[in-house]
Amino acid sequence: MTRYARVAIEQMLRVAVPGFVGRPRRHALREPFADRVPGFSAYLRHERGLREATLGLYDEHLRAFAAYLTDLGAEQLQALSPTVVSGFLTDWSQGLKRSTVQARCGVLRVFLRYLHRERLVARDLSVFVEAAPRYRLAHLPRSVAADDVRRMLDGIDRRTILGRRDYAMLLLLVTYGLRAREVAALTLDDLDWRHDRLRIPARKAGHSTGYPLSLRVGAAILDYLKAGRPTTPFRQVFFHVTAPCAPVTQEAVSHRAAHYLRHADIVVPRPGSHTLRHSCVQRLVTPDGP
């Protein structure tokens, strides 16, 4: 019986049978294997350079794995086997989206590889983790053509403060392929006007990257700084246009990208900042790109 069937039956019994309790619900523990694998969290933070949001995803998937082991009565790591790993992915991945299954497989593969590296298990069981199938070019529709990008940018009203800000933010997405988080975190100190350089600190895995500051992007940012950005002691470049005066969030950047994609009647499965990021990648790898 799968976990989902058991949960459904217990919910029914709680309604139909007075006093029925069932199995107590587990508390969502931070770092579920911290007692048995104390160095794993530090490994993810310092060696792999993962951020807190990604660490939270690791916790989520490993909590499920720990719960599965508890149900099996196989909480000792020495009891892990290919059958246990395969059973977890089969029984506890039903109903999940393919992307979630892929993430779960990736987390489990990293965890099992670490266990073997630290000699906590005798075999490298990560080789038995088979990811959900991925198909070449499956995500290509998420990006948009260069002509559509131009049409979207041309549709931004740069006579307004909102338009000047959004135009500069979207140019950063499509020109450099930045993440929404990186656009939101951009500060005045990251703009080297003297040397025409743009610095993006704390990228994925903790790396920093420098780019030549293009004339178009530089002009758009300067236009917003001169006639749009509020007077504030904060160093972030982009701010909300309504009170209270606060730096934009990565959700706001993605929301504005989605707004202009819809406004330009550009149909993509998941409109947002990643759509424009993928469009930059497509432009860079396409020989006849702009």
CORJOZI-V349498 format. One record per residue. SS is DSSP state (h for helix, s for strand, l for the rest). PHI is phi in whole degrees, -180 to 180 (999 if undefined). Layout:
BEGIN
SS|PHI / SS|PHI
END
This chain:
BEGIN
l|999 / l|-78 / h|-58 / h|-67 / h|-66 / h|-64 / h|-63 / h|-64 / h|-66 / h|-64 / h|-64 / h|-65 / h|-66 / h|-63 / h|-80 / h|-87 / l|-113 / l|-60 / l|85 / l|-70 / l|-110 / l|78 / l|-71 / l|-66 / l|-72 / l|-79 / l|-80 / l|-76 / l|-88 / l|-76 / l|54 / l|-60 / l|-105 / l|-61 / l|-75 / l|-99 / l|-133 / l|-65 / l|-90 / h|-68 / h|-62 / h|-64 / h|-61 / h|-66 / h|-73 / h|-96 / h|-86 / l|-95 / l|67 / l|-78 / l|-90 / h|-60 / h|-63 / h|-70 / h|-62 / h|-64 / h|-66 / h|-59 / h|-60 / h|-61 / h|-72 / h|-74 / h|-62 / h|-64 / h|-65 / h|-64 / h|-65 / h|-63 / h|-64 / h|-64 / h|-61 / h|-79 / l|71 / l|-125 / l|-76 / l|-75 / h|-63 / h|-65 / h|-84 / l|-64 / l|-152 / h|-56 / h|-65 / h|-64 / h|-62 / h|-64 / h|-63 / h|-62 / h|-66 / h|-78 / h|-80 / l|-107 / l|-122 / l|-68 / l|82 / l|-85 / l|-68 / h|-59 / h|-65 / h|-70 / h|-64 / h|-61 / h|-64 / h|-63 / h|-64 / h|-64 / h|-62 / h|-65 / h|-64 / h|-63 / h|-63 / h|-67 / h|-65 / h|-67 / h|-58 / h|-71 / h|-60 / l|-89 / l|61 / l|-87 / l|-133 / l|-79 / l|-119 / l|-84 / h|-80 / h|-64 / h|-69 / h|-95 / l|-91 / l|-102 / l|-74 / l|-62 / l|-63 / l|-121 / l|-112 / l|-59 / l|68 / l|-62 / l|-101 / h|-58 / h|-62 / h|-68 / l|-93 / l|-126 / l|-70 / h|-61 / h|-64 / h|-68 / h|-63 / h|-62 / h|-63 / h|-63 / h|-66 / h|-67 / l|-84 / l|-84 / l|-81 / l|-85 / l|-81 / l|-105 / h|-62 / h|-59 / h|-66 / h|-64 / h|-65 / h|-66 / h|-62 / h|-66 / h|-64 / h|-69 / h|-62 / h|-63 / h|-66 / h|-83 / h|-84 / h|-111 / l|68 / l|-74 / l|-83 / h|-58 / h|-61 / h|-72 / h|-68 / h|-64 / h|-86 / l|-60 / s|-118 / h|-62 / h|-72 / h|-83 / s|-103 / s|-100 / l|-68 / l|-64 / l|-110 / l|53 / s|-127 / s|-120 / s|-109 / s|-115 / l|-82 / l|50 / l|-75 / h|-59 / h|67 / h|83 / l|-83 / l|-111 / s|-134 / s|-114 / s|-129 / s|-65 / l|-83 / l|-67 / h|-60 / h|-67 / h|-67 / h|-60 / h|-66 / h|-67 / h|-65 / h|-63 / h|-62 / h|-71 / h|-63 / h|-79 / l|-138 / l|178 / l|-70 / l|-72 / l|-75 / l|-156 / l|-77 / l|-71 / l|-97 / s|-61 / l|-80 / l|-105 / s|-131 / l|-63 / l|-90 / l|-113 / l|-69 / l|-77 / l|-70 / l|-148 / s|-61 / l|-68 / l|-102 / h|-66 / h|-66 / h|-66 / h|-62 / h|-66 / h|-63 / h|-68 / h|-62 / h|-63 / h|-59 / h|-74 / h|-64 / h|-69 / h|-61 / l|-89 / l|59 / l|-95 / l|-96 / l|-136 / l|-59 / l|-135 / l|-65 / l|166 / h|-63 / h|-67 / h|-61 / h|-73 / h|-63 / h|-66 / h|-64 / h|-64 / h|-61 / h|-61 / h|-65 / h|-70 / h|-98 / l|-96 / l|-59 / l|-97 / l|-71 / l|-69
END
